[in-house]
Amino acid sequence: MERLPAIPFPCTRCGLCCRQAGTVKELSELDRGDGICRYLNLEENICTIYGERPEICTIGKSYEKRFSHIWSWGEFLFLNLFHCVELQRKSDKKSEYVLEKSYNYL
């Protein structure tokens, strides 16, 4: 297994991934019934259980446990960033800063 680099996933905290709980098999148990994670505070756009969030919501832990035998850390990071940028691009809540931050990382 590849050791994770010191560079963390550049999360922009847009909350769009938390609004996809109903469309991702691994997140379906978090769906509050409308596709949104039951732990997402919509007013503040933050996770209410961030310190104890599920493994699937922690990119490093998720990679180590579920995906390190499939992809390298760089490949996994790229795939996640690609999907992150796509969610932002399709969203009516996108901001140029969020897209720029993610694209610069890619």
Steps between C-alpha positions, in 0.01 A plus 500: 500500500628844406565735789274806491684821415500795736281691254138464612198497274424866418142503623329830432220425749233568240283221643400367160630150572284499815202575279564180300443246778202355319691437179804321643460142620753540781319810629142377470464436873573870559222617266228683692250416225565780254853408394666726756710364784311512826806649672538801270398826665349680201508845659872491576596246232698290747499143622353474846705187577821602323731368773321164499392487137486161326812358342357541150485877565870515589691480175828370647338226708268409217796467264703288741218259582305474176697623201878477553510160329330648191661842450806691607441792736557741210245322280247489784552868575459589133177297468353663810603847388354438156162404649518787746558751220220344294255536790604863539479567128145363481384672818307825511696572818841491336750773560795588283728477805395143569552392141832686476631341820416150377628552145826645628552187703434276199 
